[in-house]
Amino acid sequence: MTTNLTEAVQDLNSQVAGATALAEGIGSDVDAFFMLVAAFMVFSMQAGFALVEAGSIVSNLRSILMKNVLDVCLCTLSWWIVGFGLARGRLSNAFIGIEHPFYLPEATIPWYFDLSFVATSATIVSGAMAERTKFVCYVVFTIIISGGIYPVVCHWVWDGKGFMAVSNPDAPLPLLDFAGCGVVHMVGGFAGLAGAYIVGPRPGIFLQKTKMLHKKDAFVHDRLLASQKLWAVIGTLILWVGWYGFNCGSVGAIVHSVDVVGRVALNTTVAAIVGAVTGSIAVYVHRRIFVIDVVLMGILAGLVSVTAGAPYMASWGAAICGFVGFFVYYGVDLLLQRFEIDDPVSAFPIHGCCGFWGLLATGLLQFPSLSGAPKSYGVQVLMQLIGGLIIAVWSLGLATVCFLIIRKALGGSVRIVNAEHEFMEEEEEYPRIGPKGIVTLLFTDIQSSTALWEADEDAMSEALILHDHCLRSNLKTHNGFEVKTEGDAFMAAFGSAVDAANYCCTVQHQLLAIKWPKQIYSVLAAGVQDDDNGHVIWKGLRVRMGFHTGEPNDKENPVTNRTDYFGRDVNYAARVSGIAAGGQLLISSASLVHMLQHYSDLEDPLDPEPPFGMEFGKHYEFADMNCWIEYIGQYKLKGITAADGDGEHLYQIIPFGLQARMFGGLRLDPTERATANAPSGQLATGREVAGVPMVRVSTSSSPRSARGSVRGSPRLNASPRAPVRPALNARSNRLAASMIYSDIEDEEMHKPGTP
């Protein structure tokens, strides 16, 4: 019986041992699965980086996207061939790992997890150099950082033999860097600083900022805010989710570490939300406006700041990390602007400087019982400081040397300049070469835009998106070319004056069909108005238009990489547009001469010389262009008309269906005078309203001549109408002109007689 009992006990022990082994095996598999999922999440951050960068630039988009795709591919090859051996080599010392090329450990999951980290570090660098760097420079440096710069730092801090490794009992400088504030973010951030400085700023980027009249305009009139910022928002949220893999995955297991993983996740979340909230409040206090860019950067600043110490501190410590991290980012970002170092995605302030702050914060806020810090509190803080400085010097120094060598090898420049395009298929979708020779230049802007912004910024932001889409979506149909856009000011070029006229008529009709935000209708200059037959003739934004045909000088704009125009003809077109009222289409004689062949009354042709035999105030039908054209007199245009000249003949296009529109008067500069050569009684005397001479376009009550008129149609300006805040309109136009005219000096535009 004793024998049977002994056998039963032995059998039970063997079963328990088997169950224990099975449980351990399952636990090991669960840990492996946890690590793989975390690595996948970190790997997916590449999509987030791509979207953030795409939402922060205005050109070379395909280069950015191609770079983000190849980052992963090139990093994998470089890490496999040499990088992993330098970081985790079996024959290693305190400074570097030593291993043969293509080395792979038996356990490949840690290899893959490390790969996702090195790809992140390399992507940070390219963001700092986005939009103006040659693609081959991206490629070469990605190989260098993933195969040399990053693996060495990884060995120092995370390999058991590194001289900064906490797991090395003989390490002279143990550094608490749980998930890579120093190893990943500082390496990428400081290398990015070197690249941004050597490649130089995007052409004109800082000049453009100084041309903004006040801080609010720099954000309200931001084209990216209206279109591409959605990409940046989605990208940031993807990065935030991926960060849980970044930090939680660095625990290395979950079966016996659920509490640690939970604490890491909590601290990661707290730091991110504190950074975002701090950013939204701080930028409002500083600029009196909420800026989505700064809120997004606040999230990333908080995430980076807590990366080194996520498992070592309490939630209040994580909050401090996020709070201080935002101000580190914001202060350094302003400092970079002060020294004109262009970092489009704030890679250095967020990853480099917040990474350094994260190392210091870990030493300051860690609990030794959680961190297992090998040094006393004060000594560990000093270790964090020294370790961070070593990583900064290593990354910045080597990256600077590498970029200088690359620049030398590429002929002295790593910049994309002038018309150099490395992805030519982009030209088909986004044409960058405008018409040459005889060109019709169109300028538009919005009446009373300042009043609309002041009434409701959110509604106006939404309305501006609809306005931009309407103007841009019709360009291709009418063979137009977008030259530049700043705020509500828009400049386009056409190879034909007829195309420009058809474009303007189409846009004016489509503006009436847009479903505008209801809030803007409360502003007088954007209200809804019908004609006597109940047809809508005013609704929403009132866009003034003016164009002139000539042979302007053209060049490649280094800011936009697009054809730009300058000279007297550009000034002429701007002046014509500048005196128009909202919804009015004004043209010059030089444009009308190219449209005369479309005049409908072939039995009574127009004269070949301005004003082409047109009588003041009459409609002349151009049926195949779906419009009338009316002569409105002569005007002295500043900088165009000679001091002793009679003025320039101007005309307005009246689209079919909109002939009932009335205009209170043309928006003339106080120094400009209208001298319309009209019969007595057809032109009212100009009168000063808020310093702006107002001219009634047509006030004749007599029947129109049959030539070029439509019987029974309402006359344009059959009765006088009070102007709508003319002084405010003039200010809005000067703001728009100052922003869209970066290539014409103010004194040149306003000096009479300047060619």
C-alpha positions in Angstrom: 0.0 0.0 0.0 2.9 2.3 0.8 4.3 1.6 -2.6 1.1 2.5 -4.3 0.8 5.7 -2.4 4.4 6.6 -3.3 3.7 5.9 -7.0 0.5 8.0 -6.8 2.4 10.9 -5.3 5.2 10.6 -8.0 2.5 10.5 -10.7 0.8 13.6 -9.3 4.2 15.4 -9.1 4.9 14.6 -12.7 1.5 15.8 -13.7 2.0 19.0 -11.8 5.4 19.4 -13.4 3.9 18.9 -16.8 1.1 21.4 -16.1 3.6 23.9 -14.9 5.8 23.4 -18.0 2.7 23.8 -20.1 1.6 26.9 -18.3 5.1 28.3 -18.7 5.1 27.5 -22.4 1.7 29.1 -22.8 3.0 32.1 -20.9 6.0 32.3 -23.1 3.9 32.2 -26.2 1.6 34.9 -24.8 4.6 37.1 -24.1 5.9 36.5 -27.6 2.5 37.3 -29.1 2.4 40.5 -27.0 5.8 41.5 -28.3 4.8 40.9 -31.9 1.6 43.0 -31.5 3.6 45.8 -29.9 6.2 45.6 -32.7 3.4 45.7 -35.3 2.0 48.8 -33.6 5.4 50.6 -33.6 5.9 49.5 -37.2 2.5 51.1 -38.2 3.8 54.4 -36.8 5.4 54.9 -40.2 2.0 55.6 -41.6 1.5 58.2 -38.9 4.8 59.9 -39.7 4.0 60.0 -43.4 0.6 61.7 -42.7 2.1 64.2 -40.3 4.8 65.2 -42.8 2.3 65.3 -45.7 0.1 67.6 -43.6 2.9 70.0 -42.9 4.3 70.7 -46.5 2.9 72.2 -49.7 5.1 70.7 -52.3 7.2 67.6 -53.2 4.5 65.4 -51.6 5.4 62.3 -53.6 9.0 62.6 -52.5 7.8 62.6 -48.8 5.6 59.6 -49.3 8.2 57.7 -51.3 10.7 58.4 -48.6 8.5 57.1 -45.8 8.0 53.8 -47.7 11.6 53.3 -48.5 12.6 54.2 -44.9 11.3 50.9 -43.7 12.8 49.0 -46.6 16.3 50.5 -46.3 16.3 50.4 -42.5 15.5 46.7 -42.6 18.3 45.9 -45.0 20.8 48.1 -43.2 19.8 46.7 -39.8 20.0 43.1 -41.0 23.4 43.5 -42.8 25.3 45.4 -40.1 23.2 47.3 -37.7 22.0 44.5 -35.4 25.5 43.2 -35.1 26.8 46.6 -34.0 24.0 46.8 -31.4 23.7 43.3 -30.1 26.8 41.4 -31.3 28.0 38.5 -29.3 31.6 39.6 -29.4 31.3 43.1 -28.0 32.8 45.6 -25.6 31.4 48.5 -23.7 31.4 50.8 -26.8 30.3 48.7 -29.7 29.0 45.2 -30.7 31.0 43.0 -32.9 29.4 40.4 -35.2 29.5 39.1 -38.8 27.2 40.7 -41.4 23.6 39.3 -41.7 23.7 38.1 -38.1 20.3 36.9 -36.8 19.8 35.6 -33.3 17.8 32.4 -32.6 15.0 34.4 -31.1 14.0 36.7 -33.9 11.1 38.6 -32.2 13.5 40.9 -30.3 15.3 41.5 -33.6 12.1 42.6 -35.2 11.1 44.7 -32.3 14.4 46.6 -32.4 14.0 47.1 -36.2 10.7 49.0 -35.6 12.6 51.4 -33.3 15.4 52.1 -35.7 12.9 52.8 -38.5 11.3 55.4 -36.2 14.6 57.1 -35.5 15.4 57.4 -39.2 12.0 58.8 -40.1 12.4 61.6 -37.6 15.4 62.9 -39.5 13.7 63.1 -42.9 10.8 65.1 -41.3 13.2 67.9 -40.3 14.4 68.1 -43.9 11.1 67.7 -45.7 10.1 69.6 -48.8 13.4 70.8 -50.1 15.9 67.9 -49.9 17.1 65.7 -52.7 15.6 62.2 -52.5 19.1 60.6 -52.8 20.2 62.4 -49.7 17.3 60.8 -47.8 18.3 57.4 -49.1 22.0 57.6 -48.2 21.5 59.0 -44.7 18.8 56.5 -43.9 21.3 53.7 -44.6 23.9 55.5 -42.4 21.7 56.2 -39.4 20.2 52.7 -39.3 23.4 51.0 -40.0 25.8 53.0 -37.9 24.7 56.0 -35.8 21.7 54.4 -34.1 23.1 50.8 -33.5 26.0 52.2 -31.5 23.8 54.2 -29.1 21.5 51.2 -28.8 24.5 49.1 -27.7 25.6 51.7 -25.2 22.2 51.8 -23.4 20.3 48.6 -24.1 23.0 45.9 -24.5 24.1 44.0 -21.4 27.7 45.1 -22.0 27.1 48.8 -22.9 28.8 51.4 -20.7 25.4 53.1 -20.2 23.3 49.9 -19.7 21.5 49.6 -16.4 21.6 45.9 -16.7 25.5 46.0 -16.8 26.7 46.0 -13.1 30.0 47.4 -14.3 28.6 50.3 -16.3 30.3 53.6 -15.3 27.3 55.7 -16.5 24.0 53.8 -16.1 21.2 55.5 -17.9 17.5 55.0 -17.2 16.0 55.1 -20.7 13.1 52.6 -20.7 11.8 53.0 -24.3 14.1 55.3 -26.1 14.0 59.0 -25.2 17.8 59.0 -25.8 18.3 56.0 -28.0 15.5 56.7 -30.5 14.3 60.2 -30.2 17.4 62.1 -29.4 19.4 60.3 -32.1 16.8 61.2 -34.7 16.1 64.7 -33.4 19.7 65.9 -33.2 20.6 64.2 -36.5 17.5 66.1 -37.9 18.9 69.4 -36.6 22.1 68.8 -38.4 20.3 68.0 -41.6 17.9 71.0 -41.4 20.8 73.4 -40.8 22.9 72.1 -43.6 20.2 71.8 -46.2 18.9 75.3 -45.3 15.4 76.6 -45.0 12.7 76.3 -47.6 13.1 79.4 -49.9 11.1 82.3 -48.6 9.6 80.5 -45.6 10.8 83.1 -43.1 10.2 86.0 -45.4 6.6 84.9 -45.8 6.1 84.8 -42.1 7.3 88.4 -41.7 4.9 89.6 -44.3 1.9 88.6 -42.2 0.3 91.7 -40.7 -0.5 90.3 -37.3 -0.3 86.9 -35.6 -3.9 85.9 -36.2 -3.5 86.1 -40.0 -0.6 83.7 -39.9 -3.0 81.0 -38.8 -6.4 82.1 -40.1 -5.0 82.4 -43.7 -3.1 79.2 -43.5 -3.8 77.1 -46.6 -2.7 73.9 -44.8 -5.3 74.5 -42.1 -8.0 74.4 -44.6 -6.9 71.4 -46.6 -4.0 69.2 -45.4 -4.3 69.5 -41.6 -6.7 66.5 -41.6 -3.8 64.4 -42.6 -1.7 65.8 -39.7 -4.5 65.1 -37.3 -5.0 61.5 -38.4 -1.2 60.9 -38.5 -0.9 62.2 -34.9 -3.6 59.9 -33.7 -2.0 57.0 -35.4 1.3 57.8 -33.7 -0.5 58.1 -30.4 -1.9 54.6 -30.7 1.5 53.3 -31.9 3.1 54.8 -28.9 1.4 52.2 -26.7 3.2 49.6 -28.6 6.4 51.6 -28.3 6.2 52.0 -24.5 4.1 49.0 -23.3 6.0 46.6 -25.7 9.3 47.7 -24.1 8.2 45.9 -20.9 9.1 42.7 -22.8 6.4 40.5 -21.3 2.8 40.7 -20.0 2.1 37.4 -18.3 3.8 38.4 -15.0 4.0 42.1 -15.8 0.3 43.2 -16.2 0.7 45.8 -13.5 3.8 47.3 -15.1 2.1 47.3 -18.6 -0.9 49.0 -17.1 1.2 51.7 -15.4 3.1 52.4 -18.6 -0.2 52.7 -20.6 -1.6 55.1 -18.0 1.4 57.3 -17.8 1.7 57.4 -21.6 -1.9 58.6 -21.8 -1.6 61.2 -19.1 1.5 62.8 -20.6 -0.1 63.0 -24.0 -3.4 64.6 -22.8 -1.6 67.1 -20.5 0.7 68.1 -23.4 -2.3 68.7 -25.6 -4.3 70.6 -23.1 -1.3 72.7 -22.1 -0.6 73.5 -25.7 -4.2 74.6 -26.5 -4.2 76.9 -23.5 -0.7 78.3 -23.9 -1.1 79.1 -27.6 -4.4 80.9 -26.9 -2.8 83.0 -24.2 0.1 83.7 -26.5 -1.7 84.3 -29.8 -5.3 84.7 -28.8 -6.4 81.9 -31.1 -6.5 78.1 -30.9 -4.1 76.4 -33.3 -4.5 72.8 -34.2 -0.8 72.4 -35.2 0.3 73.3 -31.7 -2.2 71.0 -30.0 -0.9 68.1 -32.2 2.7 68.9 -31.3 1.7 69.1 -27.7 0.5 65.5 -27.8 3.8 64.3 -29.4 5.8 66.4 -26.9 4.1 64.7 -24.0 4.5 61.2 -25.5 8.2 61.7 -26.2 8.8 63.2 -22.7 7.4 60.2 -20.8 9.1 57.5 -23.0 12.2 57.1 -20.8 10.4 56.9 -17.5 6.9 55.5 -18.1 7.2 52.6 -15.7 9.3 54.4 -13.1 7.0 57.2 -12.1 3.5 57.9 -10.7 0.8 59.5 -12.9 1.5 62.9 -11.4 5.1 62.6 -12.6 3.8 61.7 -16.1 1.6 64.9 -16.0 4.7 67.0 -15.1 6.5 65.3 -18.0 3.8 66.3 -20.5 3.4 69.8 -19.0 7.0 70.8 -19.1 7.6 68.9 -22.4 5.2 71.2 -24.2 7.0 74.3 -23.1 10.3 72.7 -24.1 9.0 72.1 -27.6 7.3 75.5 -27.9 10.3 77.4 -26.7 12.8 75.6 -28.8 10.5 75.9 -31.9 10.4 79.7 -31.4 14.2 79.7 -31.0 14.6 77.9 -34.3 12.4 80.4 -36.0 14.5 83.2 -34.4 17.7 81.7 -36.0 15.8 80.8 -39.2 16.4 77.1 -39.0 13.5 75.5 -40.8 12.1 72.4 -39.3 8.7 71.7 -40.9 7.5 69.1 -38.5 9.3 70.4 -35.4 11.4 67.2 -35.3 14.2 68.7 -33.2 12.1 70.5 -30.6 9.9 67.4 -30.1 12.2 64.5 -30.5 15.6 66.0 -29.7 14.8 68.4 -26.9 11.8 66.7 -25.4 13.8 63.5 -25.5 16.6 65.1 -23.5 14.0 66.5 -21.1 12.5 63.0 -20.8 15.9 61.6 -19.7 16.2 64.4 -17.0 12.6 64.0 -15.9 13.2 60.2 -15.4 16.0 61.0 -13.0 14.0 63.6 -11.2 10.6 61.9 -11.0 11.5 58.2 -10.8 10.9 56.0 -7.7 14.0 53.9 -7.0 11.7 51.0 -5.9 10.2 51.0 -9.4 13.2 51.9 -11.5 15.9 49.9 -9.7 18.3 52.8 -10.3 21.8 51.7 -9.4 22.8 55.1 -8.2 21.5 57.4 -5.5 18.9 60.0 -6.4 21.2 62.9 -7.0 23.9 60.9 -8.7 21.3 59.3 -11.0 20.1 62.7 -12.1 23.7 63.6 -13.0 24.0 60.3 -14.9 20.9 61.2 -16.9 22.4 64.6 -17.8 25.8 63.3 -18.8 24.3 60.4 -20.8 22.0 62.7 -22.7 24.8 65.1 -23.6 26.9 62.2 -24.9 24.1 61.0 -27.1 23.5 64.5 -28.4 27.1 65.1 -29.2 27.4 61.7 -30.9 24.3 62.1 -33.0 24.8 65.8 -33.9 28.5 65.4 -34.7 28.3 62.3 -36.9 25.2 63.5 -38.7 26.8 66.8 -39.5 29.9 65.0 -40.9 27.7 62.7 -42.9 25.6 65.4 -44.4 28.6 67.5 -45.3 30.1 64.5 -47.1 26.8 63.8 -48.9 26.5 67.4 -49.9 30.1 67.3 -51.3 29.3 64.1 -53.2 26.1 65.6 -54.7 27.9 68.5 -56.2 27.8 70.9 -53.3 24.1 70.9 -52.6 21.4 68.5 -51.2 18.6 70.9 -52.1 15.9 70.6 -54.7 16.3 73.9 -56.6 14.5 75.8 -59.3 12.7 73.5 -61.8 14.4 70.3 -60.6 11.7 67.7 -60.1 12.6 64.1 -59.1 9.1 62.8 -59.6 8.0 64.1 -63.0 4.6 62.4 -62.9 3.6 64.9 -60.3 3.6 67.5 -63.0 0.6 66.0 -64.7 -1.6 66.2 -61.6 -0.2 69.4 -60.2 1.0 71.5 -63.2 3.9 73.8 -62.2 4.6 75.4 -65.5 2.3 78.3 -66.5 1.5 79.8 -69.9 4.3 81.8 -71.6 4.2 84.8 -74.0 0.9 86.6 -74.1 -0.8 85.7 -70.8 -4.0 86.8 -69.2 -3.5 87.4 -65.5 -6.5 87.1 -63.1 -6.7 88.4 -59.5 -9.6 87.7 -57.2 -10.3 88.4 -53.5 -13.4 88.5 -51.2 -15.3 91.6 -50.4 -15.4 92.5 -46.7 -13.3 89.5 -45.7 -12.1 91.2 -42.6 -15.7 91.8 -41.4 -16.5 88.2 -42.2 -13.5 86.9 -40.2 -14.3 89.1 -37.3 -18.0 88.0 -37.3 -17.3 84.3 -37.1 -13.8 82.8 -37.7 -15.0 79.2 -37.8 -17.7 79.9 -40.4 -15.3 81.9 -42.5 -12.7 79.2 -42.3 -15.3 76.7 -43.7 -16.5 79.2 -46.3 -12.9 79.8 -47.4 -12.5 76.1 -48.1 -15.6 76.1 -50.3 -14.4 79.3 -52.0 -10.9 77.7 -52.7 -12.5 74.5 -54.1 -14.8 76.4 -56.4 -11.9 78.5 -57.8 -9.5 75.6 -58.2 -11.9 73.0 -59.5 -12.7 75.1 -62.6 -9.2 75.9 -63.6 -8.5 72.8 -65.5 -11.7 73.0 -67.5 -10.9 76.5 -68.6 -7.1 75.9 -69.2 -6.1 78.0 -66.2 -3.0 77.8 -64.1 -3.0 78.6 -60.4 0.0 80.9 -59.7 -0.4 81.4 -56.0 -2.9 81.8 -53.2 -2.6 83.7 -50.0 -5.6 83.9 -47.6 -8.6 85.0 -49.7 -6.4 86.4 -52.5 -6.1 84.2 -55.6 -4.0 84.6 -58.7 -4.3 82.6 -61.9 -3.0 82.7 -65.4 -4.6 81.8 -68.7 -3.3 81.5 -72.2 -6.4 83.2 -73.6 -8.6 86.1 -72.4 -11.6 84.2 -73.6 -10.7 81.3 -71.3 -10.3 83.7 -68.4 -13.7 85.3 -69.1 -15.5 82.0 -69.3 -13.8 80.9 -66.1 -15.0 84.1 -64.3 -18.6 83.7 -65.5 -18.6 80.0 -64.4 -17.2 80.7 -61.0 -19.7 83.6 -60.3 -22.6 81.3 -61.1 -21.2 78.4 -59.0 -20.6 80.7 -56.0 -24.4 81.1 -55.9 -24.9 77.3 -55.9 -22.7 76.7 -52.9 -24.2 75.8 -49.6 -22.4 78.3 -47.4 -22.3 78.2 -43.6 -25.4 79.9 -42.4 -23.5 82.2 -40.0 -21.9 84.3 -42.9 -25.3 85.3 -44.2 -25.7 87.6 -41.1 -22.9 89.8 -42.6 -24.3 92.4 -45.0 -21.6 91.6 -47.6 -22.6 87.9 -47.7 -26.3 88.1 -47.5 -28.9 86.5 -49.9 -30.6 88.7 -52.4 -33.0 88.0 -55.3 -33.9 90.0 -58.3 -37.4 91.1 -59.2 -38.1 87.7 -60.7 -37.1 85.8 -57.6 -33.8 84.6 -59.0 -30.8 84.6 -56.6 -28.2 87.1 -57.7 -26.3 87.4 -54.4 -25.5 84.6 -51.9 -22.5 84.0 -49.7 -19.0 85.3 -50.4 -18.8 88.1 -53.0 -15.7 87.6 -55.0 -14.3 90.5 -57.0 -12.4 89.7 -60.1 -10.2 91.5 -62.6 -7.8 90.5 -65.4 -5.5 92.0 -67.9 -3.7 90.5 -70.9 0.0 91.3 -71.6 3.4 89.7 -71.8 4.6 89.6 -68.2 8.0 88.5 -67.1 8.0 85.0 -65.7 10.3 82.9 -63.5 10.4 79.9 -61.3 9.2 80.8 -57.8 11.7 79.1 -55.4 9.0 79.0 -52.7 6.3 77.1 -54.6 8.5 75.6 -57.5 5.8 77.0 -59.8 5.9 79.6 -62.6 5.5 83.1 -61.2 4.9 86.4 -63.0 6.1 89.9 -62.3 6.4 93.3 -63.9 4.0 96.0 -65.2 1.4 93.6 -66.6 1.0 91.9 -63.2 0.7 95.3 -61.5 -1.9 96.3 -64.1 -4.0 93.2 -63.4 -3.8 93.7 -59.7 -4.9 97.3 -60.1 -7.9 96.4 -62.2 -9.0 93.8 -59.7 -8.3 96.1 -56.8 -11.0 98.7 -57.7 -13.8 96.2 -58.4 -16.7 95.7 -56.1 -17.6 92.3 -54.7 -19.1 90.1 -57.5 -17.8 92.4 -60.2 -15.7 91.3 -63.2 -13.5 94.0 -64.6 -11.1 93.7 -67.5 -8.7 95.9 -69.4 -8.7 97.0 -73.1 -5.8 94.6 -73.7 -8.0 91.7 -72.7 -11.1 92.8 -74.5 -9.3 93.2 -77.8 -8.7 89.4 -77.8 -12.5 88.8 -77.2 -13.9 91.1 -80.0 -14.3 88.2 -82.4 -16.9 86.8 -80.2 -19.1 89.9 -80.3 -22.6 88.8 -81.4 -23.7 91.8 -83.6 -21.8 91.0 -86.7 -23.8 93.7 -88.7 -22.5 96.5 -86.5 -18.9 95.4 -85.5 -16.9 97.2 -82.8 -14.0 99.4 -83.6 -10.4 98.0 -83.3 -9.2 100.6 -80.9 -10.2 101.3 -77.3 -12.9 101.9 -76.3 -13.8 100.0 -79.4 -16.7 102.3 -80.2 -18.6 101.3 -77.1 -21.0 103.7 -75.5 -20.8 104.2 -71.8 -23.4 102.1 -69.8 -24.6 99.9 -72.7 -24.6 96.1 -72.7 -22.8 94.5 -75.7 -23.7 90.8 -76.1 -21.1 88.1 -76.5 -23.5 85.2 -76.8 -21.1 82.3 -77.3 -19.3 83.5 -74.1 -22.7 83.7 -72.2 -22.1 87.3 -71.1 -22.5 91.0 -71.9 -19.6 93.4 -71.7 -20.2 97.0 -70.6 -17.8 100.0 -71.0 -17.5 101.8 -67.6 -15.1 104.6 -68.4 -11.5 105.6 -67.9 -9.6 105.3 -64.6 -6.2 106.4 -63.5 -4.5 103.4 -62.1 -1.7 104.0 -59.6 1.7 102.9 -61.0 0.1 102.4 -64.5 -1.4 105.6 -65.8 1.0 108.5 -66.3 0.5 111.6 -64.2 -0.7 113.6 -67.2 -2.6 110.7 -68.8 -6.3 110.4 -69.3 -6.7 107.0 -67.6 -7.2 103.4 -68.7 -10.3 102.2 -70.4 -12.0 99.6 -68.3 -15.0 97.3 -68.9 -17.1 94.9 -66.9 -18.3 91.4 -67.8 -21.9 90.7 -66.9 -22.7 87.0 -67.0 -26.1 86.0 -68.4 -28.5 85.7 -65.5 -26.7 88.1 -63.2 -27.5 91.4 -65.1 -29.7 92.5 -62.1 -26.7 92.8 -59.8 -26.1 96.4 -58.6 -22.8 97.8 -57.3 -22.5 100.7 -54.9 -19.4 101.9 -56.5 -15.8 101.0 -57.5 -13.3 100.7 -54.7 -10.9 103.4 -55.7 -7.8 104.5 -53.8 -8.1 108.1 -52.5 -5.4 109.2 -55.0 -7.2 107.6 -57.9 -9.8 109.5 -59.8 -12.4 108.2 -62.2 -12.8 110.2 -65.4 -15.4 108.2 -67.3 -16.0 109.6 -70.7 -19.8 109.4 -70.6 -22.6 111.6 -71.8 -24.0 114.0 -69.4 -26.4 112.4 -66.9 -25.0 108.9 -67.3 -22.3 109.2 -64.6 -22.9 110.6 -61.2 -20.4 112.9 -59.7 -17.8 111.0 -57.6 -18.4 111.4 -53.8 -16.1 110.7 -50.9 -17.3 107.9 -48.5 -14.9 107.1 -45.7 -12.0 108.5 -47.9 -12.9 106.4 -50.9 -14.3 108.1 -54.0 -17.5 106.2 -55.1 -18.6 106.1 -58.7 -22.0 104.9 -59.7 -21.5 102.5 -62.6 -24.7 103.4 -64.4 -27.6 105.5 -63.2 -29.2 106.5 -66.5 -33.0 106.1 -66.5 -33.2 106.4 -70.2 -33.8 103.3 -72.3 -30.6 101.5 -73.5 -29.7 101.5 -77.1 -30.8 98.5 -79.0 -27.2 97.7 -80.0 -25.8 95.0 -77.6 -28.8 95.2 -75.2 -31.4 92.7 -74.2 -35.0 93.9 -74.3 -36.9 93.7 -71.1 -33.9 92.8 -69.0 -33.3 94.7 -65.8 -30.6 97.4 -66.1 -27.5 97.1 -64.1 -27.6 99.7 -61.3 -30.9 101.0 -62.3 -30.9 102.8 -58.9 -28.2 104.0 -56.6 -27.0 101.7 -53.8 -25.0 102.6 -50.8 -21.5 101.1 -50.6 -20.8 98.3 -48.1 -18.0 99.4 -45.8 -15.7 100.6 -48.5 -12.8 101.5 -46.2 -12.8 98.0 -44.8 -12.8 96.5 -48.2 -9.8 98.6 -49.2 -8.0 97.3 -46.1 -8.8 93.8 -46.9 -7.6 94.2 -50.5 -4.3 95.7 -49.3 -3.8 92.8 -47.0 -4.5 90.3 -49.7 -2.3 92.1 -52.2 0.6 92.3 -49.7 0.5 88.6 -49.1 0.1 87.5 -52.7 2.7 89.9 -54.0 5.9 88.6 -52.4 7.8 89.5 -55.6 6.8 93.2 -55.9 8.0 95.7 -53.4 5.4 97.9 -51.9 7.0 101.1 -53.1 7.2 99.8 -56.6 3.5 99.0 -56.6 2.6 102.5 -55.4 5.0 104.7 -57.4 3.1 106.4 -60.3 4.6 105.7 -63.6 6.8 102.8 -62.6 7.0 100.3 -65.4 
